[in-house]
Amino acid sequence: LGADGNCNQAGILTQKGSGGITIANGTHVGDPYVDSCSPDGVDLQDSGFVSPNPILMPPGGGCSGHCDGGQVVNTTTQYTDPFAAVPAPTCSPANTTSTGKWNVPSTLSAGIYCVTGTAQATFGDVTATNVLFYFGPNATPVINGNVTVTPPASGTYAGLAMMWRPAGGTALNIKNATWSSPSGVFYTPGVDLSLGPGGGTTAFTAGEAILESITVQSGSVLVG
Protein backbone atom coordinates (compact mmCIF):
# COMPACT_ATOMS: atom_id res chain seq x y z
CA LEU A 1 0.00 0.00 0.00
CA GLY A 2 1.11 3.53 -0.66
CA ALA A 3 1.22 6.48 1.68
CA ASP A 4 -0.95 9.54 2.03
CA GLY A 5 1.44 12.47 1.93
CA ASN A 6 -1.02 14.59 3.91
CA CYS A 7 -1.01 12.12 6.80
CA ASN A 8 -4.78 12.30 7.14
CA GLN A 9 -6.12 9.11 5.63
CA ALA A 10 -6.37 5.62 7.02
CA GLY A 11 -3.53 3.29 6.15
CA ILE A 12 -2.36 -0.11 7.27
CA LEU A 13 -1.18 1.58 10.44
CA THR A 14 -2.18 5.18 10.85
CA GLN A 15 -1.60 7.65 13.62
CA LYS A 16 -2.68 10.96 15.13
CA GLY A 17 0.59 12.57 16.17
CA SER A 18 3.87 10.88 16.87
CA GLY A 19 4.34 7.29 17.91
CA GLY A 20 1.91 5.80 15.42
CA ILE A 21 3.40 2.37 16.01
CA THR A 22 5.33 1.29 19.08
CA ILE A 23 7.17 -2.03 18.93
CA ALA A 24 8.36 -3.36 22.26
CA ASN A 25 11.32 -5.46 23.30
CA GLY A 26 11.60 -8.74 21.41
CA THR A 27 8.58 -8.13 19.16
CA HIS A 28 8.59 -8.71 15.40
CA VAL A 29 6.31 -6.80 13.03
CA GLY A 30 6.17 -7.53 9.30
CA ASP A 31 5.70 -5.04 6.47
CA PRO A 32 3.99 -2.05 8.12
CA TYR A 33 2.79 1.16 6.52
CA VAL A 34 2.57 4.08 8.96
CA ASP A 35 0.76 7.22 7.82
CA SER A 36 2.81 9.63 9.91
CA CYS A 37 4.78 12.71 8.94
CA SER A 38 6.43 12.79 12.37
CA PRO A 39 10.14 12.00 12.67
CA ASP A 40 9.27 9.68 15.57
CA GLY A 41 6.13 8.17 14.06
CA VAL A 42 7.63 4.73 14.66
CA ASP A 43 9.31 3.73 17.92
CA LEU A 44 11.33 0.51 17.95
CA GLN A 45 12.12 -0.23 21.58
CA ASP A 46 15.08 -2.36 22.66
CA SER A 47 15.16 -5.42 20.40
CA GLY A 48 11.87 -4.84 18.61
CA PHE A 49 12.35 -5.13 14.86
CA VAL A 50 10.63 -4.93 11.50
CA SER A 51 11.40 -7.30 8.64
CA PRO A 52 11.82 -8.31 5.91
CA ASN A 53 10.65 -5.14 4.17
CA PRO A 54 11.11 -1.50 5.20
CA ILE A 55 8.55 0.74 6.86
CA LEU A 56 6.68 2.88 4.32
CA MET A 57 5.95 6.44 5.50
CA PRO A 58 5.08 9.79 3.90
CA PRO A 59 7.79 12.45 3.55
CA GLY A 60 8.99 13.58 6.97
CA GLY A 61 8.04 10.32 8.64
CA GLY A 62 10.77 8.61 10.59
CA CYS A 63 11.75 6.15 13.26
CA SER A 64 13.02 6.73 16.79
CA GLY A 65 14.44 4.33 19.33
CA HIS A 66 16.65 1.50 18.16
CA CYS A 67 16.19 2.10 14.44
CA ASP A 68 18.83 1.11 11.96
CA GLY A 69 19.51 3.22 8.89
CA GLY A 70 17.42 2.38 5.87
CA GLN A 71 14.46 0.92 7.74
CA VAL A 72 12.15 3.79 6.70
CA VAL A 73 11.34 4.47 3.06
CA ASN A 74 9.51 7.75 2.44
CA THR A 75 7.02 7.78 -0.42
CA THR A 76 4.62 10.33 -1.88
CA THR A 77 2.37 7.65 -3.37
CA GLN A 78 -1.21 8.41 -2.39
CA TYR A 79 -3.18 5.88 -0.38
CA THR A 80 -6.96 5.64 -0.79
CA ASP A 81 -9.00 3.81 1.82
CA PRO A 82 -10.71 1.10 -0.25
CA PHE A 83 -13.53 0.69 2.29
CA ALA A 84 -14.36 4.31 3.03
CA ALA A 85 -17.51 4.23 0.89
CA VAL A 86 -18.70 0.80 2.03
CA PRO A 87 -22.04 1.30 3.82
CA ALA A 88 -22.99 -0.18 7.15
CA PRO A 89 -24.71 -3.53 6.57
CA THR A 90 -28.34 -4.26 7.27
CA CYS A 91 -28.52 -7.23 9.59
CA SER A 92 -31.45 -9.49 10.22
CA PRO A 93 -32.98 -9.01 13.70
CA ALA A 94 -31.82 -12.51 14.61
CA ASN A 95 -28.20 -11.48 13.97
CA THR A 96 -28.36 -8.09 15.71
CA THR A 97 -27.52 -7.15 19.28
CA SER A 98 -28.35 -3.53 20.13
CA THR A 99 -28.36 -3.50 23.94
CA GLY A 100 -26.64 -5.33 26.78
CA LYS A 101 -23.96 -7.96 26.29
CA TRP A 102 -23.64 -10.72 23.72
CA ASN A 103 -21.37 -13.68 24.39
CA VAL A 104 -20.37 -14.71 20.88
CA PRO A 105 -21.03 -18.45 20.35
CA SER A 106 -18.04 -20.72 19.77
CA THR A 107 -19.24 -21.48 16.23
CA LEU A 108 -21.34 -19.33 13.96
CA SER A 109 -23.16 -19.99 10.71
CA ALA A 110 -22.31 -17.86 7.70
CA GLY A 111 -23.65 -14.32 7.70
CA ILE A 112 -23.22 -10.77 8.96
CA TYR A 113 -23.49 -10.20 12.70
CA CYS A 114 -24.25 -6.66 13.89
CA VAL A 115 -23.55 -5.18 17.31
CA THR A 116 -25.12 -1.73 17.49
CA GLY A 117 -26.20 0.93 19.98
CA THR A 118 -24.10 0.65 23.13
CA ALA A 119 -24.03 -3.15 23.14
CA GLN A 120 -20.92 -5.17 23.93
CA ALA A 121 -19.84 -8.42 22.29
CA THR A 122 -17.41 -10.69 24.13
CA PHE A 123 -15.37 -13.19 22.11
CA GLY A 124 -14.13 -16.30 23.85
CA ASP A 125 -12.88 -19.17 21.68
CA VAL A 126 -14.74 -18.54 18.42
CA THR A 127 -14.51 -20.00 14.93
CA ALA A 128 -16.52 -18.19 12.26
CA THR A 129 -16.53 -19.00 8.54
CA ASN A 130 -17.93 -16.71 5.84
CA VAL A 131 -18.69 -14.17 8.55
CA LEU A 132 -18.40 -10.40 9.00
CA PHE A 133 -18.62 -8.84 12.46
CA TYR A 134 -20.00 -5.31 12.18
CA PHE A 135 -19.88 -2.93 15.16
CA GLY A 136 -21.68 0.39 15.30
CA PRO A 137 -19.62 3.42 16.35
CA ASN A 138 -20.71 3.18 20.01
CA ALA A 139 -20.63 -0.61 20.37
CA THR A 140 -17.68 -2.45 21.87
CA PRO A 141 -15.85 -5.69 21.04
CA VAL A 142 -14.01 -7.55 23.82
CA ILE A 143 -11.59 -10.25 22.69
CA ASN A 144 -10.79 -12.69 25.49
CA GLY A 145 -10.15 -15.97 23.66
CA ASN A 146 -8.81 -17.46 20.45
CA VAL A 147 -10.83 -16.02 17.58
CA THR A 148 -10.55 -17.29 13.99
CA VAL A 149 -12.58 -15.55 11.29
CA THR A 150 -12.84 -16.29 7.58
CA PRO A 151 -14.61 -13.41 5.83
CA PRO A 152 -17.28 -13.50 3.12
CA ALA A 153 -15.80 -14.39 -0.25
CA SER A 154 -18.20 -12.36 -2.39
CA GLY A 155 -20.62 -9.47 -2.28
CA THR A 156 -20.39 -5.94 -0.88
CA TYR A 157 -18.49 -7.07 2.20
CA ALA A 158 -16.13 -9.55 0.57
CA GLY A 159 -12.88 -9.82 2.46
CA LEU A 160 -14.06 -7.96 5.59
CA ALA A 161 -13.76 -9.89 8.84
CA MET A 162 -14.28 -6.96 11.21
CA MET A 163 -15.85 -3.56 10.46
CA TRP A 164 -15.94 -0.89 13.18
CA ARG A 165 -15.78 2.88 12.67
CA PRO A 166 -15.70 4.46 16.14
CA ALA A 167 -14.51 7.96 16.99
CA GLY A 168 -10.78 8.52 16.61
CA GLY A 169 -8.72 7.46 19.59
CA THR A 170 -11.02 4.60 20.66
CA ALA A 171 -8.97 2.01 22.55
CA LEU A 172 -9.04 -1.74 21.95
CA ASN A 173 -6.73 -4.04 23.91
CA ILE A 174 -6.07 -7.68 23.10
CA LYS A 175 -4.25 -9.44 25.93
CA ASN A 176 -3.72 -13.16 26.50
CA ALA A 177 -5.92 -13.75 23.45
CA THR A 178 -5.60 -14.13 19.70
CA TRP A 179 -7.33 -12.74 16.63
CA SER A 180 -6.72 -14.60 13.38
CA SER A 181 -8.17 -13.58 10.02
CA PRO A 182 -5.27 -14.19 7.63
CA SER A 183 -7.50 -13.82 4.57
CA GLY A 184 -9.60 -11.01 6.02
CA VAL A 185 -9.46 -7.29 6.68
CA PHE A 186 -9.61 -5.93 10.23
CA TYR A 187 -11.18 -2.60 9.28
CA THR A 188 -11.22 -0.34 12.32
CA PRO A 189 -10.17 3.21 11.38
CA GLY A 190 -10.14 5.35 14.52
CA VAL A 191 -9.05 2.48 16.78
CA ASP A 192 -5.89 2.58 18.89
CA LEU A 193 -5.08 -1.12 19.09
CA SER A 194 -2.74 -2.42 21.77
CA LEU A 195 -1.49 -6.01 21.98
CA GLY A 196 -0.47 -7.32 25.43
CA PRO A 197 1.15 -7.31 27.86
CA GLY A 198 0.23 -10.48 29.66
CA GLY A 199 1.52 -13.77 30.94
CA GLY A 200 -0.11 -15.78 28.17
CA THR A 201 -0.02 -15.69 24.38
CA THR A 202 -1.17 -12.54 22.59
CA ALA A 203 -1.25 -12.69 18.79
CA PHE A 204 -2.91 -10.72 16.02
CA THR A 205 -3.02 -11.91 12.42
CA ALA A 206 -4.89 -10.21 9.58
CA GLY A 207 -4.57 -10.09 5.84
CA GLU A 208 -4.85 -6.32 6.26
CA ALA A 209 -5.48 -4.09 9.26
CA ILE A 210 -6.61 -0.47 8.99
CA LEU A 211 -6.19 1.31 12.33
CA GLU A 212 -5.56 4.68 13.93
CA SER A 213 -2.49 3.37 15.74
CA ILE A 214 -1.03 0.21 17.18
CA THR A 215 1.20 -0.62 20.13
CA VAL A 216 2.77 -4.08 20.18
CA GLN A 217 3.99 -4.81 23.68
CA SER A 218 6.61 -7.29 24.79
CA GLY A 219 5.68 -10.92 24.21
CA SER A 220 3.04 -10.17 21.57
CA VAL A 221 3.06 -11.22 17.93
CA LEU A 222 1.71 -9.17 15.02
CA VAL A 223 1.48 -10.77 11.57
CA GLY A 224 0.17 -8.91 8.56
Residue, then its C-alpha position, 0 to 999 in steps of 0.5 A: l500500500g502507498a502512503d498519504g502524503n497529507c497524513n490524514q487518511a487511514g492506512i495499514l497503520t495510521q496515527k494521530g501525532s507521533g508514535g503511530i506504532t510502538i514495537a516493544n522489546g523482542t517483538h517482530v512486526g512484518d511489512p507495516y505502513v505508517d501514515s505519519c509525517s512525524p520523525d518519531g512516528v515509529d518507535l522501535q524499543d530495545s530489540g523490537f524489529v521490523s522485517p523483511n521489508p522497510i517501513l513505508m511512510p510519507p515524507g517527513g516520517g521517521c523512526s526513533g528508538h533503536c532504528d537502523g539506517g534504511q528501515v524507513v522508506n519515504t514515499t509520496t504515493q497516495y493511499t486511498d482507503p478502499f472501504a471508506a464508501v462501504p455502507a454499514p450492513t443491514c442485519s437481520p434481527a436474529n443477527t443483531t444485538s443492540t443492547g446489553k452484552w452478547n457472548v459470541p457463540s463458539t461457532l457461527s453460521a455464515g452471515i453478517y453479525c451486527v452489534t449496534g447501539t451501546a451493546q458489547a460483544t465478548f469473544g471467547d474461543v470462536t470459529a466463524t466462517n464466511v462471517l463479518f462482524y460489524f460494530g456500530p460506532n458506540a458498540t464495543p468488542v471484547i476479545n478474550g479468547n482465540v478467535t478465527v474468522t474467515p470473511p465472506a468471499s463475495g458481495t459488498y463485504a467480501g474480504l471484511a472480517m471486522m468492520w468498526r468505525p468508532a470515533g478517533g482514539t477509541a482504545l481496543n486491547i487484546k491481551n492473552a488472546t488471539w485474533s486470526s483472520p489471515s484472509g480477512v481485513f480488520y477494518t477499524p479506522g479510529v481504533d488505537l489497538s494495543l497487543g499485550p502485555g500479559g503472561g499468556t499468548t497474545a497474537f494478532t493476524a490479519g490479511e490487512a489491518i486499517l487502524e488509527s495506531i497500534t502498540v505491540q507490547s513485549g511478548s506479543v506477535l503481530v502478523g500482517 
